[in-house]
Amino acid sequence: MAAVVPSGDAPVVVELGPGTGSLSRAVSARMPSAGRHIAVELDPGMADYLRTRLPWLEVVEGDAAELDQLLANAGVGSVDAVISGLPWSIFPADAQHAILHQVGGMLAPGAAFTTFAYLHALGMSGARGFRRRLDENFDEVLTSRTVWRNAPPARIYTCRRPHR
């Protein structure tokens, strides 16, 4: 998933739902030194944990459904990549739509949004609806083969060219 991190001079990469930071470390390893890696975390306790454990990570507390405002407050007008660890299959349709709309509105031209779905959840109605919403929000949606080395196995979605 970290492969979408641009190699340019100073990219802005946003991570939604960073959890304990395992993906954050992979993103950081690919980030140019002048880039900004901003993690959006809803839970204040997790945000504090990330600030303590990953002091190089710029942690913003808030709801991804308000991404434009959160990033405006951080002085960011557009981003070069959005990487999400959010549990999409458990979100209601309106929350999925709101977040995807925000993500699409923040992507710079040529930027990518990437996220994943666990294989065991793909049959859930929330996961099926999420996949449809990706197509409704982006002109290009690429689905990886199953990543069997992940525990649990997952598929990665990489999306470009949001509908505006």
Phi and psi in degrees as GROMACS dihedral restraints (atoms count N, CA, C in turn):
[ dihedral_restraints ]
;  ai    aj    ak    al  type     phi  dphi    fc
    3     4     5     6     1   -70.1    20    10
    4     5     6     7     1    -8.7    20    10
    6     7     8     9     1   -62.4    20    10
    7     8     9    10     1   -18.7    20    10
    9    10    11    12     1   -79.4    20    10
   10    11    12    13     1    -5.3    20    10
   12    13    14    15     1   -66.4    20    10
   13    14    15    16     1   120.3    20    10
   15    16    17    18     1   -67.0    20    10
   16    17    18    19     1   150.5    20    10
   18    19    20    21     1   -94.6    20    10
   19    20    21    22     1     7.8    20    10
   21    22    23    24     1   -64.6    20    10
   22    23    24    25     1  -175.9    20    10
   24    25    26    27     1   -60.8    20    10
   25    26    27    28     1   -53.9    20    10
   27    28    29    30     1  -143.6    20    10
   28    29    30    31     1    66.5    20    10
   30    31    32    33     1   -69.9    20    10
   31    32    33    34     1   154.8    20    10
   33    34    35    36     1  -109.7    20    10
   34    35    36    37     1   118.3    20    10
   36    37    38    39     1  -118.8    20    10
   37    38    39    40     1   129.0    20    10
   39    40    41    42     1  -110.3    20    10
   40    41    42    43     1   134.5    20    10
   42    43    44    45     1  -115.2    20    10
   43    44    45    46     1   123.5    20    10
   45    46    47    48     1   -99.5    20    10
   46    47    48    49     1   130.8    20    10
   48    49    50    51     1    65.2    20    10
   49    50    51    52     1    59.5    20    10
   51    52    53    54     1   -71.0    20    10
   52    53    54    55     1   -12.8    20    10
   54    55    56    57     1    58.0    20    10
   55    56    57    58     1  -130.2    20    10
   57    58    59    60     1   -88.4    20    10
   58    59    60    61     1    -1.0    20    10
   60    61    62    63     1    99.1    20    10
   61    62    63    64     1    11.0    20    10
   63    64    65    66     1   -64.5    20    10
   64    65    66    67     1   -42.7    20    10
   66    67    68    69     1   -70.6    20    10
   67    68    69    70     1   -33.0    20    10
   69    70    71    72     1   -56.9    20    10
   70    71    72    73     1   -39.8    20    10
   72    73    74    75     1   -64.7    20    10
   73    74    75    76     1   -41.2    20    10
   75    76    77    78     1   -66.1    20    10
   76    77    78    79     1   -39.4    20    10
   78    79    80    81     1   -64.3    20    10
   79    80    81    82     1   -46.9    20    10
   81    82    83    84     1   -58.6    20    10
   82    83    84    85     1   -37.6    20    10
   84    85    86    87     1   -63.7    20    10
   85    86    87    88     1   -24.8    20    10
   87    88    89    90     1   -97.7    20    10
   88    89    90    91     1   -11.0    20    10
   90    91    92    93     1   -76.0    20    10
   91    92    93    94     1   132.5    20    10
   93    94    95    96     1   -62.5    20    10
   94    95    96    97     1   151.8    20    10
   96    97    98    99     1   -60.8    20    10
   97    98    99   100     1   -28.7    20    10
   99   100   101   102     1   -86.9    20    10
  100   101   102   103     1    -2.5    20    10
  102   103   104   105     1   -76.0    20    10
  103   104   105   106     1   166.8    20    10
  105   106   107   108     1  -116.0    20    10
  106   107   108   109     1   127.9    20    10
  108   109   110   111     1  -114.6    20    10
  109   110   111   112     1   107.2    20    10
  111   112   113   114     1  -110.2    20    10
  112   113   114   115     1   124.2    20    10
  114   115   116   117     1  -105.2    20    10
  115   116   117   118     1   128.2    20    10
  117   118   119   120     1  -102.6    20    10
  118   119   120   121     1   117.7    20    10
  120   121   122   123     1  -128.9    20    10
  121   122   123   124     1   126.8    20    10
  123   124   125   126     1   -75.9    20    10
  124   125   126   127     1   -38.4    20    10
  126   127   128   129     1   -83.0    20    10
  127   128   129   130     1   119.4    20    10
  129   130   131   132     1   -59.4    20    10
  130   131   132   133     1   -37.0    20    10
  132   133   134   135     1   -64.6    20    10
  133   134   135   136     1   -41.9    20    10
  135   136   137   138     1   -68.2    20    10
  136   137   138   139     1   -37.2    20    10
  138   139   140   141     1   -61.4    20    10
  139   140   141   142     1   -44.1    20    10
  141   142   143   144     1   -63.0    20    10
  142   143   144   145     1   -42.3    20    10
  144   145   146   147     1   -57.5    20    10
  145   146   147   148     1   -47.8    20    10
  147   148   149   150     1   -63.3    20    10
  148   149   150   151     1   -41.3    20    10
  150   151   152   153     1   -62.2    20    10
  151   152   153   154     1   -36.2    20    10
  153   154   155   156     1   -74.9    20    10
  154   155   156   157     1   -46.2    20    10
  156   157   158   159     1   -80.7    20    10
  157   158   159   160     1   -31.2    20    10
  159   160   161   162     1  -128.2    20    10
  160   161   162   163     1    72.5    20    10
  162   163   164   165     1   -62.7    20    10
  163   164   165   166     1   -19.3    20    10
  165   166   167   168     1   -78.3    20    10
  166   167   168   169     1   -13.6    20    10
  168   169   170   171     1   -86.0    20    10
  169   170   171   172     1   131.6    20    10
  171   172   173   174     1   -86.3    20    10
  172   173   174   175     1   106.1    20    10
  174   175   176   177     1   -99.4    20    10
  175   176   177   178     1   127.7    20    10
  177   178   179   180     1  -117.1    20    10
  178   179   180   181     1   123.4    20    10
  180   181   182   183     1   -85.0    20    10
  181   182   183   184     1   129.9    20    10
  183   184   185   186     1   160.4    20    10
  184   185   186   187     1   179.1    20    10
  186   187   188   189     1   -92.3    20    10
  187   188   189   190     1   128.9    20    10
  189   190   191   192     1   -59.8    20    10
  190   191   192   193     1   -20.6    20    10
  192   193   194   195     1   -69.7    20    10
  193   194   195   196     1    -9.3    20    10
  195   196   197   198     1  -118.6    20    10
  196   197   198   199     1    33.2    20    10
  198   199   200   201     1   -56.5    20    10
  199   200   201   202     1   -42.1    20    10
  201   202   203   204     1   -59.2    20    10
  202   203   204   205     1   -42.4    20    10
  204   205   206   207     1   -71.6    20    10
  205   206   207   208     1   -41.7    20    10
  207   208   209   210     1   -59.6    20    10
  208   209   210   211     1   -44.1    20    10
  210   211   212   213     1   -73.6    20    10
  211   212   213   214     1   -35.1    20    10
  213   214   215   216     1   -60.1    20    10
  214   215   216   217     1   -41.1    20    10
  216   217   218   219     1   -64.5    20    10
  217   218   219   220     1   -24.6    20    10
  219   220   221   222     1   -93.0    20    10
  220   221   222   223     1     4.9    20    10
  222   223   224   225     1    79.0    20    10
  223   224   225   226     1    25.6    20    10
  225   226   227   228     1  -114.7    20    10
  226   227   228   229     1   128.5    20    10
  228   229   230   231     1  -101.2    20    10
  229   230   231   232     1   -28.5    20    10
  231   232   233   234     1  -153.6    20    10
  232   233   234   235     1   163.5    20    10
  234   235   236   237     1  -128.9    20    10
  235   236   237   238     1   157.3    20    10
  237   238   239   240     1   -93.5    20    10
  238   239   240   241     1   -16.6    20    10
  240   241   242   243     1  -164.6    20    10
  241   242   243   244     1   146.2    20    10
  243   244   245   246     1  -125.2    20    10
  244   245   246   247     1   126.9    20    10
  246   247   248   249     1  -119.2    20    10
  247   248   249   250     1   126.6    20    10
  249   250   251   252     1  -120.2    20    10
  250   251   252   253     1   134.7    20    10
  252   253   254   255     1  -112.3    20    10
  253   254   255   256     1    17.9    20    10
  255   256   257   258     1   -68.2    20    10
  256   257   258   259     1   146.3    20    10
  258   259   260   261     1   -82.8    20    10
  259   260   261   262     1    73.0    20    10
  261   262   263   264     1   -53.9    20    10
  262   263   264   265     1   -37.2    20    10
  264   265   266   267     1   -66.3    20    10
  265   266   267   268     1   -18.3    20    10
  267   268   269   270     1   -98.5    20    10
  268   269   270   271     1    -4.2    20    10
  270   271   272   273     1   -82.5    20    10
  271   272   273   274     1   142.8    20    10
  273   274   275   276     1   -67.1    20    10
  274   275   276   277     1   159.4    20    10
  276   277   278   279     1   -55.1    20    10
  277   278   279   280     1   -41.2    20    10
  279   280   281   282     1   -66.2    20    10
  280   281   282   283     1   -34.9    20    10
  282   283   284   285     1   -69.8    20    10
  283   284   285   286     1   -42.4    20    10
  285   286   287   288     1   -57.7    20    10
  286   287   288   289     1   -48.5    20    10
  288   289   290   291     1   -61.4    20    10
  289   290   291   292     1   -45.6    20    10
  291   292   293   294     1   -60.8    20    10
  292   293   294   295     1   -44.2    20    10
  294   295   296   297     1   -69.1    20    10
  295   296   297   298     1   -44.5    20    10
  297   298   299   300     1   -61.8    20    10
  298   299   300   301     1   -37.6    20    10
  300   301   302   303     1   -62.6    20    10
  301   302   303   304     1   -43.7    20    10
  303   304   305   306     1   -63.6    20    10
  304   305   306   307     1   -45.2    20    10
  306   307   308   309     1   -59.2    20    10
  307   308   309   310     1   -49.6    20    10
  309   310   311   312     1   -59.1    20    10
  310   311   312   313     1   -36.5    20    10
  312   313   314   315     1   -71.1    20    10
  313   314   315   316     1   -20.2    20    10
  315   316   317   318     1   -97.5    20    10
  316   317   318   319     1   -14.7    20    10
  318   319   320   321     1   -72.4    20    10
  319   320   321   322     1   129.4    20    10
  321   322   323   324     1   -70.5    20    10
  322   323   324   325     1   159.2    20    10
  324   325   326   327     1   -54.3    20    10
  325   326   327   328     1   132.6    20    10
  327   328   329   330     1    84.9    20    10
  328   329   330   331     1    -6.8    20    10
  330   331   332   333     1   -76.5    20    10
  331   332   333   334     1   162.2    20    10
  333   334   335   336     1  -125.4    20    10
  334   335   336   337     1   151.4    20    10
  336   337   338   339     1  -116.2    20    10
  337   338   339   340     1   129.4    20    10
  339   340   341   342     1  -131.8    20    10
  340   341   342   343     1   143.9    20    10
  342   343   344   345     1  -153.7    20    10
  343   344   345   346     1  -179.6    20    10
  345   346   347   348     1  -139.7    20    10
  346   347   348   349     1   165.5    20    10
  348   349   350   351     1  -138.3    20    10
  349   350   351   352     1   131.5    20    10
  351   352   353   354     1   -68.6    20    10
  352   353   354   355     1   139.9    20    10
  354   355   356   357     1   -56.2    20    10
  355   356   357   358     1   -41.6    20    10
  357   358   359   360     1   -67.9    20    10
  358   359   360   361     1   -18.3    20    10
  360   361   362   363     1   -94.7    20    10
  361   362   363   364     1    -8.8    20    10
  363   364   365   366     1   -60.6    20    10
  364   365   366   367     1   -25.8    20    10
  366   367   368   369     1   -83.0    20    10
  367   368   369   370     1   -10.2    20    10
  369   370   371   372     1   -69.2    20    10
  370   371   372   373     1   146.5    20    10
  372   373   374   375     1   -59.6    20    10
  373   374   375   376     1   -36.9    20    10
  375   376   377   378     1   -63.2    20    10
  376   377   378   379     1   -37.8    20    10
  378   379   380   381     1   -71.6    20    10
  379   380   381   382     1   -40.3    20    10
  381   382   383   384     1   -65.1    20    10
  382   383   384   385     1   -42.2    20    10
  384   385   386   387     1   -64.5    20    10
  385   386   387   388     1   -38.5    20    10
  387   388   389   390     1   -61.6    20    10
  388   389   390   391     1   -43.5    20    10
  390   391   392   393     1   -61.0    20    10
  391   392   393   394     1   -40.3    20    10
  393   394   395   396     1   -63.8    20    10
  394   395   396   397     1   -40.7    20    10
  396   397   398   399     1   -66.6    20    10
  397   398   399   400     1   -31.0    20    10
  399   400   401   402     1   -59.9    20    10
  400   401   402   403     1   -46.7    20    10
  402   403   404   405     1   -64.2    20    10
  403   404   405   406     1   -33.3    20    10
  405   406   407   408     1   -71.8    20    10
  406   407   408   409     1   -23.9    20    10
  408   409   410   411     1  -105.8    20    10
  409   410   411   412     1   -15.0    20    10
  411   412   413   414     1  -135.1    20    10
  412   413   414   415     1   144.0    20    10
  414   415   416   417     1   -73.5    20    10
  415   416   417   418     1   -30.7    20    10
  417   418   419   420     1  -124.5    20    10
  418   419   420   421     1   122.9    20    10
  420   421   422   423     1  -132.6    20    10
  421   422   423   424     1   111.9    20    10
  423   424   425   426     1  -101.9    20    10
  424   425   426   427     1   134.7    20    10
  426   427   428   429     1  -113.2    20    10
  427   428   429   430     1   126.7    20    10
  429   430   431   432     1   -73.7    20    10
  430   431   432   433     1   166.8    20    10
  432   433   434   435     1   -68.0    20    10
  433   434   435   436     1   166.7    20    10
  435   436   437   438     1   -63.7    20    10
  436   437   438   439     1   131.9    20    10
  438   439   440   441     1   -91.8    20    10
  439   440   441   442     1    93.9    20    10
  441   442   443   444     1   -72.8    20    10
  442   443   444   445     1   -24.3    20    10
  444   445   446   447     1   -74.8    20    10
  445   446   447   448     1   -14.3    20    10
  447   448   449   450     1   -76.7    20    10
  448   449   450   451     1   147.1    20    10
  450   451   452   453     1  -120.2    20    10
  451   452   453   454     1   110.0    20    10
  453   454   455   456     1   -77.5    20    10
  454   455   456   457     1   161.9    20    10
  456   457   458   459     1   -54.7    20    10
  457   458   459   460     1   147.4    20    10
  459   460   461   462     1  -145.2    20    10
  460   461   462   463     1   166.6    20    10
  462   463   464   465     1  -119.0    20    10
  463   464   465   466     1   145.8    20    10
  465   466   467   468     1  -109.2    20    10
  466   467   468   469     1   134.4    20    10
  468   469   470   471     1  -107.1    20    10
  469   470   471   472     1   130.2    20    10
  471   472   473   474     1  -121.4    20    10
  472   473   474   475     1   122.5    20    10
  474   475   476   477     1  -121.2    20    10
  475   476   477   478     1   140.8    20    10
  477   478   479   480     1  -139.2    20    10
  478   479   480   481     1   166.0    20    10
  480   481   482   483     1    56.6    20    10
  481   482   483   484     1    70.4    20    10
  483   484   485   486     1   -65.3    20    10
  484   485   486   487     1   148.6    20    10
  486   487   488   489     1   -73.9    20    10
  487   488   489   490     1   129.9    20    10
